[in-house]
Amino acid sequence: MKNLTIGSKFNALLYGGALVAAIAVSGSVFFLSNQFVNQAMQDKLEQVRGEFASELAASQRAATMMAVVVGEQASVKQAMAAGDRDSLGKEFLGSFEAIKDQFDVRQFQFHVPPATSFLRVHKIEKFGDDLSGFRKTVVDANAGSKIVNGLEAGKAGIGIRGVAPIRDGDKHLGTVEFGLSLHQGFVDKFTDHTGYQTAMYALREEGPEQIGSTVTVEADIAGLLPATAGAAAETVTYTSLPGTDNQYAGTVFPVRDFSGDVIGAAVIAIDRTSYNAIAANGQWAAAGLFLLMILIATVISWAMRTNVIRPLVSITGSMQDIAEGEHNTDVPFVGRRDEIGSMASALELFRTSLLRNVELEQEAESNRSLSEKERARQEQDRAQRAADLQKAIDGLGHGLACLAKGDTTVRIETPFAGKLDELRQHYNETVDSLKTALSSIAGSSEKIRTRTGEVQGSANELSSRTEKQAAALEETAAALEEIAATVKAAHQNADEIGRMVGDATGLTTQSRGVVSEAVEAMSAIEKSSQEMTQIISTIEEIAFQTNLLALNAGVEAARAGEAGAGFAVVAQEVRELAQRSATAVGEIETLIGSSNRFVKQGADLVRRTGEALSQIGEHVDNINNNVVSLVKSSSEQSTSVGEVNTAVREMDRVTQQNAAMAEETTASVHELLEEIAELNAAMARFRTEAVMQGATENRRVAA
């Protein structure tokens, strides 16, 4: 690999990587397509087993439903309780003939516990035989008086049983059974519904027995059946059914009875042509991907050779020529905007730099021929420029030193050489401007000092007045606080009185309601007393009639002589009882009369009480209205006083702030005077013409 060119290395890596990727991707697609088809086939077979189980469950539900409907009929319960076999046969023989072929019903019979045949509707002449040896569904249904359904192996094959109990209240009378045969008809029906080829086998001791089949596949279906009972309980899935050249898939699964025991096996074959087409498409897709990736690798190789490798080879040749000294060699691909163009541009820059170095070496060689005279003249010019510069520095240094001492009257009058004279002129202009500014500041400082003195006097007077005003407002605020507290207390008292009056109004209203209820109760008691009076009148009438009957009975007993002696004694007792009842009724009537009088008096008192409470309520309402007005007025006064108090407090706060600001202004004025004095002291350090004239005038005045 080390001796190969970049193009050969690139092609080897590209084709090697593409080949590995193509094999990996194509193999993955091939493997996944086969896995997908196999998984889809297994899911389909699982779905087929579910459809077969659903078909069996539907038949079991149909048999059970028919058994429950028959077992709940009243005529069936009466016939079973009476042991009337003939009436049952007459009632259901026609019905059985109607449903036998339509619903594939093979057995319809009644049993008595434990499992004795009471009536075979499907074979009316046979009854009374014991079925407990092989009809476990009937035994369980009679033993538990419950519904039992499911598959059951019999002498004629495998049957679909639905057994329901017949009960008269809590008494168990027997069972009724409907049996559907799991035979060729069931298999044909399932194949018609689903389109799947199906075979059913009953597992006998002597071997599997076919009980129905629609399988047309040329394969050894019987060879797929389990050889042992343990193997019969396992479900086997064939994604490719043996002997069908991968054209069919199949499944073998157990058929269990109502108790869960394996009694048969079912084989279902499914055409997998569409699944094979899907697998073939996956294989073609894998091959197409392989070829596509190889083609892509070829295109990439051609594009890299054209756009990268060949330009690199060309640039490498140019680099070789430049390295051998051919600096005028043209560099190709300089105008490209990719990495190749960057390399070409860098090489072109390197070539240009080499050419420039050659030119510089030539110029250096020509510069060495300058004369010594020219170099001496240049040295003299440099010395003169240094002397002129030193002179300018000395002049500026003297002027700046005087300016640092505060003397603004010193100017530089001696001109400097060349453009250095501009520095002298700028210095003189700066000193003149500074002198003018200092003179102006000195005059303004004196005016500020005078005006500040006046402001100081005004500020002192304002501060004194503000302090007095703040003290007066503080006293006013304290007085208003006391007034506000008094008004607030009065408002609270009025509010409390209003609440108490409101409570009194509520109690008065409640009392009026209680009195109204009491009046109604008194009226009800009075009405009840009247009804009791009517009842007592009825009881008196009954006592009178009883007494009269007892008297007539005594007369009749006396006529009967000795035979009616005992009856006469009873009549006498009844007569005495009637008399005592009449006496008690009289006493009760007297008590009820007294009660009525008291009830009337109480009702009158309650009514008068209600009227008095109504008048009290009206007075309380008037008081309440007055108190509400008082509370409202007190609230408004409290609010007004509070607002005034707030305003006064705000004025007090503002006055206090004004006093503080006046004090701050006074202090600021004092500080300003001190700063002006410091400014005047600082200005005294500077020497200006105005200051000198002022000093001369002061000396003249002093003289």
C-alpha positions as CSV (number, residue, x, y, z in Angstrom):
1,M,0.0,0.0,0.0
2,K,2.9,2.4,0.7
3,N,4.1,2.2,-2.9
4,L,0.7,2.8,-4.4
5,T,-0.4,6.2,-5.7
6,I,-3.2,8.2,-4.0
7,G,-5.6,7.2,-6.8
8,S,-4.9,3.5,-6.4
9,K,-5.2,3.7,-2.6
10,F,-8.4,5.6,-2.9
11,N,-10.0,3.2,-5.3
12,A,-8.9,0.2,-3.3
13,L,-10.4,1.7,-0.1
14,L,-13.6,2.9,-1.9
15,Y,-14.3,-0.4,-3.7
16,G,-13.4,-2.4,-0.6
17,G,-15.7,-0.3,1.7
18,A,-18.5,-0.4,-0.9
19,L,-18.2,-4.1,-1.3
20,V,-18.4,-4.7,2.4
21,A,-21.3,-2.2,2.8
22,A,-23.1,-3.8,-0.1
23,I,-22.7,-7.3,1.3
24,A,-23.8,-6.1,4.7
25,V,-26.9,-4.2,3.5
26,S,-27.9,-6.8,1.0
27,G,-27.5,-9.6,3.5
28,S,-29.5,-7.6,6.1
29,V,-32.3,-7.0,3.6
30,F,-32.3,-10.6,2.5
31,F,-32.3,-11.9,6.1
32,L,-34.9,-9.4,7.3
33,S,-37.2,-10.1,4.4
34,N,-37.1,-13.8,5.2
35,Q,-37.6,-13.1,8.9
36,F,-40.5,-10.8,8.2
37,V,-42.2,-13.4,6.0
38,N,-41.6,-16.2,8.6
39,Q,-42.9,-14.0,11.4
40,A,-45.9,-12.9,9.3
41,M,-46.6,-16.6,8.5
42,Q,-46.4,-17.5,12.3
43,D,-48.8,-14.6,13.1
44,K,-51.2,-15.8,10.4
45,L,-51.1,-19.3,11.7
46,E,-51.8,-18.0,15.3
47,Q,-54.7,-16.0,13.9
48,V,-56.0,-19.2,12.1
49,R,-55.9,-21.1,15.4
50,G,-57.8,-18.3,17.1
51,E,-60.5,-18.4,14.3
52,F,-60.8,-22.1,14.8
53,A,-61.2,-21.7,18.5
54,S,-63.8,-18.9,17.9
55,E,-65.8,-21.2,15.6
56,L,-65.8,-24.0,18.3
57,A,-66.8,-21.5,21.0
58,A,-69.6,-20.2,18.8
59,S,-71.0,-23.7,18.4
60,Q,-70.7,-24.3,22.2
61,R,-72.5,-21.1,22.9
62,A,-75.3,-22.1,20.5
63,A,-75.7,-25.5,22.1
64,T,-75.6,-24.0,25.6
65,M,-78.1,-21.3,24.7
66,M,-80.6,-23.8,23.4
67,A,-80.2,-26.0,26.5
68,V,-80.8,-23.0,28.8
69,V,-83.9,-21.8,26.9
70,V,-85.5,-25.3,27.1
71,G,-84.5,-25.8,30.7
72,E,-86.2,-22.6,31.8
73,Q,-89.6,-23.4,30.3
74,A,-92.4,-23.9,32.8
75,S,-93.9,-26.9,30.9
76,V,-90.4,-28.6,31.0
77,K,-90.1,-28.2,34.7
78,Q,-93.7,-29.5,35.3
79,A,-93.1,-32.6,33.0
80,M,-89.8,-33.4,34.7
81,A,-91.3,-33.0,38.1
82,A,-94.2,-35.3,37.2
83,G,-92.0,-37.7,35.2
84,D,-94.2,-37.1,32.1
85,R,-91.9,-38.3,29.3
86,D,-94.7,-38.4,26.7
87,S,-95.6,-34.7,27.0
88,L,-92.0,-33.7,26.6
89,G,-91.7,-35.9,23.5
90,K,-94.8,-34.4,21.9
91,E,-93.7,-30.8,22.8
92,F,-90.2,-31.0,21.3
93,L,-90.2,-33.6,18.6
94,G,-91.3,-31.2,15.9
95,S,-88.9,-28.5,17.1
96,F,-86.0,-30.9,16.9
97,E,-86.8,-31.9,13.3
98,A,-86.8,-28.2,12.4
99,I,-83.4,-27.4,13.9
100,K,-81.6,-30.7,13.3
101,D,-80.4,-29.9,9.8
102,Q,-80.3,-26.1,10.0
103,F,-78.1,-26.0,13.1
104,D,-76.4,-29.4,12.7
105,V,-77.9,-30.6,16.0
106,R,-77.3,-34.4,16.5
107,Q,-78.5,-34.9,20.1
108,F,-81.3,-33.5,22.2
109,Q,-82.1,-35.3,25.4
110,F,-83.2,-35.0,29.0
111,H,-81.5,-36.7,32.0
112,V,-82.2,-37.4,35.7
113,P,-79.4,-37.6,38.2
114,P,-76.8,-38.8,38.2
115,A,-76.7,-39.3,34.4
116,T,-79.7,-41.5,33.5
117,S,-81.4,-40.9,30.1
118,F,-85.0,-39.7,30.7
119,L,-85.8,-38.9,27.1
120,R,-83.9,-38.8,23.8
121,V,-85.8,-36.5,21.5
122,H,-83.5,-37.5,18.7
123,K,-84.2,-41.2,19.4
124,I,-87.6,-41.3,21.2
125,E,-87.8,-45.0,21.7
126,K,-84.5,-45.3,23.7
127,F,-84.4,-44.2,27.4
128,G,-83.6,-45.3,30.9
129,D,-79.9,-46.2,30.2
130,D,-77.1,-45.0,32.5
131,L,-74.7,-42.6,30.8
132,S,-72.4,-41.8,33.8
133,G,-69.6,-44.0,32.5
134,F,-68.8,-41.8,29.6
135,R,-70.9,-38.6,29.7
136,K,-69.0,-36.6,32.3
137,T,-70.6,-33.3,31.2
138,V,-74.0,-34.7,32.3
139,V,-72.6,-36.0,35.6
140,D,-71.0,-32.6,36.4
141,A,-74.1,-30.6,35.5
142,N,-76.3,-32.8,37.7
143,A,-73.8,-33.0,40.5
144,G,-73.4,-29.2,40.7
145,S,-76.8,-28.2,39.3
146,K,-74.9,-25.9,36.9
147,I,-74.3,-25.2,33.2
148,V,-71.6,-27.3,31.6
149,N,-70.4,-26.8,28.0
150,G,-67.5,-27.8,25.8
151,L,-66.2,-30.8,23.8
152,E,-66.6,-34.4,24.9
153,A,-65.3,-37.6,23.3
154,G,-68.0,-40.2,22.7
155,K,-68.4,-43.5,20.9
156,A,-69.4,-41.9,17.7
157,G,-66.6,-39.2,17.8
158,I,-66.2,-35.8,19.3
159,G,-69.3,-33.9,20.3
160,I,-70.0,-30.2,21.1
161,R,-72.1,-30.3,24.3
162,G,-74.3,-27.7,26.0
163,V,-75.9,-29.1,29.3
164,A,-78.2,-26.9,31.4
165,P,-79.9,-27.8,34.8
166,I,-83.7,-27.9,35.2
167,R,-84.7,-26.5,38.6
168,D,-88.0,-26.0,40.2
169,G,-87.1,-23.3,42.8
170,D,-84.3,-24.8,44.8
171,K,-85.1,-28.4,43.8
172,H,-82.9,-29.9,41.1
173,L,-85.0,-32.0,38.7
174,G,-82.4,-33.0,36.1
175,T,-80.6,-31.6,33.0
176,V,-81.3,-31.0,29.3
177,E,-78.6,-31.4,26.7
178,F,-78.0,-30.3,23.1
179,G,-75.1,-32.0,21.2
180,L,-73.5,-30.8,17.9
181,S,-71.2,-33.2,16.2
182,L,-67.6,-32.2,15.4
183,H,-67.5,-34.0,12.1
184,Q,-67.2,-33.3,8.3
185,G,-70.0,-30.7,8.4
186,F,-68.1,-28.6,10.9
187,V,-64.9,-28.8,8.9
188,D,-66.7,-27.9,5.7
189,K,-68.4,-24.9,7.4
190,F,-65.1,-23.7,8.8
191,T,-63.3,-24.0,5.4
192,D,-66.2,-22.2,3.6
193,H,-66.0,-19.3,6.1
194,T,-62.2,-18.9,6.2
195,G,-60.9,-20.6,3.0
196,Y,-58.3,-22.6,5.0
197,Q,-57.8,-26.4,4.3
198,T,-58.6,-28.2,7.6
199,A,-58.4,-31.8,8.9
200,M,-59.8,-33.0,12.2
201,Y,-58.7,-36.2,14.0
202,A,-60.0,-37.9,17.1
203,L,-57.2,-39.5,19.2
204,R,-58.1,-43.1,19.9
205,E,-56.1,-45.8,21.7
206,E,-55.6,-47.6,18.4
207,G,-54.4,-44.3,16.7
208,P,-55.7,-41.1,15.2
209,E,-59.1,-41.3,13.5
210,Q,-60.0,-38.8,10.8
211,I,-63.4,-37.3,11.5
212,G,-63.4,-34.6,8.8
213,S,-61.1,-33.1,6.2
214,T,-61.0,-30.5,3.4
215,V,-57.2,-30.8,2.8
216,T,-56.3,-31.2,-0.9
217,V,-52.5,-30.7,-0.5
218,E,-50.4,-33.6,-1.7
219,A,-48.6,-34.1,1.6
220,D,-48.5,-36.7,4.4
221,I,-50.9,-34.9,6.8
222,A,-51.3,-37.9,9.0
223,G,-47.5,-38.0,9.4
224,L,-47.6,-34.6,11.1
225,L,-49.8,-35.8,13.9
226,P,-48.3,-36.4,17.4
227,A,-47.2,-40.0,18.1
228,T,-47.7,-39.7,21.9
229,A,-50.2,-38.2,24.3
230,G,-47.6,-35.8,25.6
231,A,-46.7,-34.6,22.2
232,A,-50.4,-34.2,21.4
233,A,-50.6,-31.3,23.9
234,E,-48.0,-29.3,22.0
235,T,-48.8,-26.8,19.2
236,V,-46.5,-27.2,16.2
237,T,-46.1,-24.5,13.5
238,Y,-44.7,-25.2,10.0
239,T,-43.8,-22.0,8.1
240,S,-43.2,-24.4,5.2
241,L,-45.4,-27.5,5.3
242,P,-43.2,-30.6,4.6
243,G,-43.8,-32.1,1.2
244,T,-45.4,-29.0,-0.3
245,D,-42.3,-27.5,-1.9
246,N,-42.6,-24.3,0.2
247,Q,-46.1,-23.6,-1.3
248,Y,-48.0,-24.2,2.0
249,A,-47.6,-23.4,5.7
250,G,-49.4,-25.3,8.4
251,T,-50.1,-25.8,12.0
252,V,-51.0,-28.8,14.2
253,F,-52.6,-28.1,17.5
254,P,-54.5,-30.0,20.2
255,V,-58.3,-30.2,20.6
256,R,-59.3,-30.3,24.3
257,D,-62.5,-31.4,26.0
258,F,-64.5,-29.4,28.6
259,S,-62.1,-30.5,31.4
260,G,-58.9,-29.6,29.5
261,D,-57.8,-33.1,28.4
262,V,-56.5,-33.6,24.9
263,I,-59.1,-35.6,22.8
264,G,-58.1,-34.7,19.3
265,A,-55.9,-32.8,16.9
266,A,-56.5,-30.3,14.1
267,V,-54.3,-29.6,11.1
268,I,-54.8,-26.4,9.0
269,A,-52.9,-25.7,5.8
270,I,-52.5,-22.1,4.4
271,D,-51.4,-21.2,0.9
272,R,-48.2,-19.1,1.2
273,T,-47.9,-18.0,-2.4
274,S,-48.3,-14.3,-1.5
275,Y,-45.7,-14.6,1.3
276,N,-43.3,-16.3,-1.1
277,A,-43.8,-13.3,-3.5
278,I,-42.9,-10.9,-0.7
279,A,-39.8,-12.9,0.1
280,A,-38.8,-13.0,-3.6
281,N,-39.2,-9.2,-3.8
282,G,-36.9,-8.9,-0.7
283,Q,-34.3,-11.0,-2.4
284,W,-34.5,-8.9,-5.6
285,A,-34.3,-5.8,-3.5
286,A,-31.1,-7.1,-1.8
287,A,-29.5,-7.8,-5.2
288,G,-30.5,-4.4,-6.5
289,L,-29.0,-2.7,-3.5
290,F,-25.8,-4.6,-4.0
291,L,-25.5,-3.5,-7.6
292,L,-26.6,0.0,-6.8
293,M,-23.9,0.4,-4.2
294,I,-21.2,-0.9,-6.5
295,L,-22.4,1.5,-9.2
296,I,-22.3,4.4,-6.7
297,A,-18.8,3.4,-5.8
298,T,-17.8,3.4,-9.5
299,V,-19.3,6.9,-10.0
300,I,-17.6,8.2,-6.9
301,S,-14.3,6.8,-8.1
302,W,-14.6,8.4,-11.5
303,A,-15.7,11.8,-10.0
304,M,-12.7,11.7,-7.5
305,R,-10.2,10.8,-10.3
306,T,-11.5,13.6,-12.5
307,N,-12.0,16.3,-9.9
308,V,-9.4,15.6,-7.2
309,I,-6.7,13.1,-8.2
310,R,-5.8,14.4,-11.6
311,P,-5.6,18.1,-10.4
312,L,-3.4,16.9,-7.5
313,V,-1.0,15.2,-9.9
314,S,-0.9,18.3,-12.1
315,I,-0.2,20.6,-9.1
316,T,2.5,18.2,-7.9
317,G,4.2,18.5,-11.3
318,S,4.2,22.3,-11.0
319,M,5.6,22.1,-7.5
320,Q,8.4,19.9,-8.8
321,D,9.2,22.4,-11.6
322,I,9.3,25.4,-9.2
323,A,11.5,23.4,-6.8
324,E,14.0,22.9,-9.7
325,G,14.2,26.7,-10.2
326,E,11.7,27.2,-13.0
327,H,10.0,30.2,-11.4
328,N,8.1,31.2,-14.5
329,T,6.1,28.0,-14.6
330,D,2.3,28.5,-14.7
331,V,0.4,27.1,-11.8
332,P,-2.9,25.4,-12.9
333,F,-6.3,25.5,-11.2
334,V,-5.7,28.8,-9.4
335,G,-9.3,30.0,-10.1
336,R,-11.0,27.0,-8.4
337,R,-12.9,27.7,-5.2
338,D,-12.3,24.4,-3.4
339,E,-9.3,22.9,-1.6
340,I,-7.5,22.3,-4.9
341,G,-7.9,25.9,-5.8
342,S,-6.5,26.9,-2.3
343,M,-3.5,24.7,-2.8
344,A,-2.9,26.2,-6.3
345,S,-3.3,29.7,-4.9
346,A,-0.8,29.0,-2.1
347,L,1.7,27.5,-4.7
348,E,1.2,30.6,-6.9
349,L,1.8,32.9,-3.9
350,F,5.0,30.9,-3.1
351,R,6.1,31.2,-6.7
352,T,5.5,35.0,-6.6
353,S,7.4,35.3,-3.3
354,L,10.4,33.5,-4.9
355,L,10.3,36.0,-7.8
356,R,10.1,38.9,-5.4
357,N,13.1,37.6,-3.4
358,V,15.1,37.6,-6.5
359,E,14.2,41.2,-7.3
360,L,15.0,42.3,-3.7
361,E,18.4,40.7,-3.9
362,Q,19.1,42.6,-7.1
363,E,18.0,45.9,-5.5
364,A,20.2,45.2,-2.4
365,E,23.1,44.7,-4.7
366,S,22.5,48.1,-6.4
367,N,22.1,49.9,-3.1
368,R,25.6,48.9,-2.0
369,S,27.0,51.1,-4.7
370,L,25.9,54.4,-3.0
371,S,28.8,56.9,-2.4
372,E,30.3,57.7,0.9
373,K,29.6,61.4,0.2
374,E,25.9,61.0,0.1
375,R,26.1,59.1,3.5
376,A,28.1,62.1,5.0
377,R,25.6,64.6,3.8
378,Q,22.7,62.7,5.3
379,E,24.6,62.5,8.7
380,Q,25.0,66.4,8.7
381,D,21.3,66.9,8.0
382,R,20.4,64.6,10.8
383,A,22.7,66.6,13.2
384,Q,21.1,69.9,12.2
385,R,17.6,68.5,12.7
386,A,18.7,67.3,16.2
387,A,20.0,70.8,17.1
388,D,16.8,72.5,16.0
389,L,14.8,70.0,17.9
390,Q,16.8,70.6,21.1
391,K,16.3,74.3,20.8
392,A,12.6,73.9,20.5
393,I,12.5,71.6,23.5
394,D,14.4,74.1,25.6
395,G,12.1,77.0,24.7
396,L,9.0,74.9,25.4
397,G,10.5,73.6,28.6
398,H,11.1,77.2,29.9
399,G,7.6,78.3,29.0
400,L,5.9,75.2,30.6
401,A,8.0,75.7,33.8
402,C,6.7,79.3,34.2
403,L,3.2,78.1,33.5
404,A,3.5,75.4,36.1
405,K,4.4,78.2,38.6
406,G,1.2,80.0,37.7
407,D,2.8,82.7,35.5
408,T,0.6,83.2,32.4
409,T,2.4,86.3,31.2
410,V,5.5,84.5,29.8
411,R,5.4,84.0,26.0
412,I,8.0,82.3,23.6
413,E,9.0,85.1,21.2
414,T,12.1,83.4,19.5
415,P,10.9,81.5,16.4
416,F,11.8,77.7,16.0
417,A,13.2,76.1,12.9
418,G,10.8,74.8,10.2
419,K,7.6,73.2,11.2
420,L,8.7,73.2,14.9
421,D,7.6,76.8,15.0
422,E,4.0,75.7,14.9
423,L,4.6,74.2,18.4
424,R,5.7,77.7,19.6
425,Q,2.6,79.4,18.1
426,H,0.3,76.8,19.6
427,Y,1.9,77.2,23.0
428,N,1.4,81.0,22.9
429,E,-2.2,80.6,21.8
430,T,-2.8,78.1,24.7
431,V,-1.3,80.5,27.3
432,D,-3.4,83.4,26.0
433,S,-6.6,81.3,26.2
434,L,-5.8,80.1,29.7
435,K,-5.0,83.7,30.8
436,T,-8.4,84.9,29.4
437,A,-10.3,82.0,31.1
438,L,-8.6,82.6,34.5
439,S,-9.4,86.3,34.4
440,S,-13.1,85.5,33.6
441,I,-13.2,82.9,36.4
442,A,-11.7,85.4,38.9
443,G,-14.4,88.0,38.0
444,S,-17.2,85.5,38.1
445,S,-16.0,84.1,41.5
446,E,-16.4,87.5,43.1
447,K,-19.9,87.9,41.8
448,I,-20.8,84.4,42.9
449,R,-19.5,85.2,46.4
450,T,-21.6,88.3,46.6
451,R,-24.8,86.6,45.4
452,T,-24.2,83.6,47.6
453,G,-24.0,85.9,50.7
454,E,-27.5,87.2,49.8
455,V,-28.8,83.7,49.3
456,Q,-27.4,82.7,52.6
457,G,-29.4,85.4,54.5
458,S,-32.6,84.4,52.6
459,A,-32.0,80.7,53.3
460,N,-31.6,81.3,57.0
461,E,-34.8,83.3,57.2
462,L,-36.7,80.6,55.2
463,S,-35.4,77.9,57.5
464,S,-36.6,79.7,60.6
465,R,-40.1,80.3,59.1
466,T,-40.4,76.7,57.9
467,E,-39.5,75.4,61.4
468,K,-42.3,77.5,62.9
469,Q,-44.8,76.4,60.3
470,A,-43.8,72.7,60.8
471,A,-44.4,73.0,64.6
472,A,-47.9,74.6,64.1
473,L,-48.9,71.9,61.6
474,E,-47.6,69.2,64.0
475,E,-49.9,70.5,66.7
476,T,-52.8,70.7,64.3
477,A,-52.2,67.1,63.2
478,A,-52.2,65.9,66.8
479,A,-55.5,67.6,67.4
480,L,-57.0,66.1,64.3
481,E,-55.8,62.7,65.4
482,E,-57.7,63.0,68.6
483,I,-60.9,64.2,66.7
484,A,-60.5,61.3,64.3
485,A,-60.2,58.8,67.2
486,T,-63.3,60.3,68.9
487,V,-65.3,60.1,65.6
488,K,-64.1,56.6,64.9
489,A,-65.2,55.5,68.4
490,A,-68.6,57.1,67.9
491,H,-68.9,55.3,64.6
492,Q,-68.0,52.0,66.1
493,N,-70.6,52.5,68.9
494,A,-73.3,53.5,66.4
495,D,-72.3,50.4,64.3
496,E,-72.6,48.2,67.4
497,I,-76.0,49.7,68.2
498,G,-77.1,49.1,64.6
499,R,-76.0,45.5,64.8
500,M,-77.9,45.0,68.1
501,V,-81.0,46.6,66.6
502,G,-80.6,44.3,63.6
503,D,-80.4,41.3,65.9
504,A,-83.5,42.5,67.7
505,T,-85.3,42.9,64.4
506,G,-84.3,39.3,63.4
507,L,-85.4,37.9,66.8
508,T,-88.7,39.8,66.5
509,T,-89.3,38.4,63.0
510,Q,-88.4,34.9,64.3
511,S,-90.8,35.3,67.3
512,R,-93.6,36.4,64.9
513,G,-92.9,33.2,62.9
514,V,-93.0,31.1,66.0
515,V,-96.2,32.7,67.2
516,S,-97.7,32.0,63.7
517,E,-96.7,28.4,64.0
518,A,-98.1,28.2,67.5
519,V,-101.5,29.6,66.3
520,E,-101.5,27.0,63.5
521,A,-100.6,24.3,66.0
522,M,-103.5,25.4,68.3
523,S,-105.9,25.4,65.3
524,A,-104.7,21.9,64.4
525,I,-105.2,20.8,68.1
526,E,-108.7,22.3,68.1
527,K,-109.5,20.6,64.8
528,S,-108.2,17.3,66.2
529,S,-110.3,17.7,69.4
530,Q,-113.4,18.2,67.2
531,E,-112.5,15.0,65.3
532,M,-112.0,13.2,68.6
533,T,-115.5,14.4,69.7
534,Q,-116.9,12.8,66.5
535,I,-115.0,9.6,67.2
536,I,-116.3,9.5,70.8
537,S,-119.8,10.0,69.5
538,T,-119.3,7.0,67.3
539,I,-118.0,5.0,70.2
540,E,-121.0,6.0,72.3
541,E,-123.3,4.8,69.5
542,I,-121.4,1.5,69.3
543,A,-121.6,1.1,73.1
544,F,-125.3,1.7,72.9
545,Q,-125.8,-0.8,70.1
546,T,-123.6,-3.3,72.0
547,N,-125.7,-2.9,75.1
548,L,-128.9,-3.3,73.1
549,L,-127.5,-6.5,71.4
550,A,-126.4,-7.8,74.8
551,L,-129.9,-7.2,76.2
552,N,-131.5,-9.0,73.2
553,A,-129.1,-11.8,73.6
554,G,-130.0,-12.1,77.4
555,V,-133.6,-12.3,76.4
556,E,-133.0,-15.0,73.8
557,A,-130.9,-16.9,76.3
558,A,-133.7,-16.7,78.9
559,R,-136.1,-18.1,76.3
560,A,-133.7,-21.0,75.6
561,G,-133.8,-22.0,79.2
562,E,-131.1,-24.2,80.6
563,A,-129.4,-24.5,77.2
564,G,-128.8,-20.8,76.9
565,A,-127.6,-20.3,80.5
566,G,-123.9,-20.0,79.4
567,F,-124.8,-17.7,76.6
568,A,-126.7,-15.5,79.0
569,V,-123.6,-15.1,81.2
570,V,-121.6,-14.0,78.2
571,A,-124.4,-11.6,77.2
572,Q,-124.4,-10.1,80.7
573,E,-120.6,-9.6,80.6
574,V,-120.8,-7.9,77.2
575,R,-123.6,-5.6,78.5
576,E,-121.5,-4.6,81.5
577,L,-118.5,-4.0,79.2
578,A,-120.7,-1.8,77.0
579,Q,-121.9,0.2,80.0
580,R,-118.3,0.7,81.2
581,S,-117.3,1.8,77.7
582,A,-120.1,4.3,77.7
583,T,-119.0,5.6,81.1
584,A,-115.4,6.0,80.0
585,V,-116.5,7.7,76.8
586,G,-118.5,10.2,78.9
587,E,-115.4,11.0,81.0
588,I,-113.2,11.3,77.9
589,E,-115.8,13.7,76.4
590,T,-115.7,15.8,79.5
591,L,-111.9,16.0,79.4
592,I,-111.9,16.8,75.7
593,G,-114.4,19.6,76.4
594,S,-112.1,21.1,79.0
595,S,-109.1,20.7,76.7
596,N,-111.0,22.5,73.9
597,R,-111.7,25.4,76.2
598,F,-108.0,25.7,77.3
599,V,-106.9,25.3,73.6
600,K,-109.2,28.2,72.6
601,Q,-107.9,30.3,75.5
602,G,-104.3,29.5,74.5
603,A,-105.0,30.3,70.8
604,D,-106.5,33.6,71.8
605,L,-103.4,34.4,74.0
606,V,-101.1,33.4,71.3
607,R,-102.9,35.5,68.7
608,R,-102.7,38.5,71.1
609,T,-99.0,37.8,71.6
610,G,-98.5,37.8,67.9
611,E,-100.3,41.1,67.5
612,A,-98.1,42.6,70.3
613,L,-94.9,41.2,68.7
614,S,-96.0,42.7,65.3
615,Q,-96.3,46.2,66.9
616,I,-92.9,45.7,68.6
617,G,-91.4,44.7,65.3
618,E,-92.7,47.8,63.6
619,H,-91.2,50.0,66.4
620,V,-87.9,48.0,66.1
621,D,-87.9,48.6,62.3
622,N,-88.3,52.3,62.9
623,I,-85.5,52.3,65.4
624,N,-83.4,50.3,63.0
625,N,-83.9,52.7,60.2
626,N,-83.0,55.7,62.4
627,V,-79.9,53.8,63.7
628,V,-78.9,53.0,60.1
629,S,-79.1,56.7,59.2
630,L,-77.0,57.5,62.3
631,V,-74.4,54.9,61.4
632,K,-74.3,56.1,57.8
633,S,-73.9,59.8,59.0
634,S,-71.2,58.7,61.5
635,S,-69.4,56.8,58.8
636,E,-69.4,59.8,56.5
637,Q,-68.1,62.0,59.3
638,S,-65.4,59.5,60.2
639,T,-64.4,59.3,56.5
640,S,-64.3,63.1,56.2
641,V,-62.3,63.6,59.3
642,G,-59.9,60.8,58.2
643,E,-59.4,62.6,54.8
644,V,-58.8,65.9,56.6
645,N,-56.4,64.2,59.0
646,T,-54.6,62.6,56.0
647,A,-54.3,65.9,54.2
648,V,-52.9,67.6,57.4
649,R,-50.4,64.8,57.9
650,E,-49.4,65.2,54.2
651,M,-48.9,69.0,54.8
652,D,-46.9,68.3,57.9
653,R,-44.8,65.8,56.0
654,V,-44.2,68.3,53.1
655,T,-43.5,71.1,55.6
656,Q,-40.9,68.8,57.4
657,Q,-39.4,68.1,54.0
658,N,-39.3,71.8,53.2
659,A,-37.6,72.5,56.5
660,A,-35.1,69.8,55.8
661,M,-34.5,71.2,52.3
662,A,-34.1,74.7,53.7
663,E,-31.5,73.4,56.2
664,E,-29.8,71.5,53.4
665,T,-29.9,74.7,51.2
666,T,-28.3,76.8,54.0
667,A,-25.6,74.2,54.5
668,S,-25.0,74.1,50.7
669,V,-24.7,77.9,50.7
670,H,-22.1,77.7,53.5
671,E,-20.2,75.0,51.6
672,L,-20.4,77.0,48.4
673,L,-18.9,80.1,50.1
674,E,-16.1,77.9,51.4
675,E,-15.5,76.5,48.0
676,I,-15.5,80.0,46.5
677,A,-12.9,81.0,49.0
678,E,-10.8,78.0,48.0
679,L,-11.3,78.9,44.3
680,N,-10.1,82.5,45.0
681,A,-7.1,81.1,46.9
682,A,-6.3,78.9,43.9
683,M,-6.7,81.7,41.5
684,A,-4.3,83.8,43.5
685,R,-1.6,81.4,42.5
686,F,-1.9,82.5,38.8
687,R,-0.1,85.6,37.6
688,T,-2.2,87.4,35.0
689,E,-2.2,91.0,33.8
690,A,-5.5,91.7,35.6
691,V,-4.0,90.3,38.8
692,M,-0.9,92.4,38.4
693,Q,-2.9,95.6,37.8
694,G,-5.1,94.8,40.8
695,A,-2.0,94.3,43.0
696,T,-0.5,97.6,41.7
697,E,-3.8,99.5,42.4
698,N,-3.9,97.9,45.9
699,R,-0.3,99.1,46.5
700,R,-1.2,102.6,45.3
701,V,-4.3,102.7,47.6
702,A,-2.1,101.5,50.5
703,A,0.4,104.3,49.8
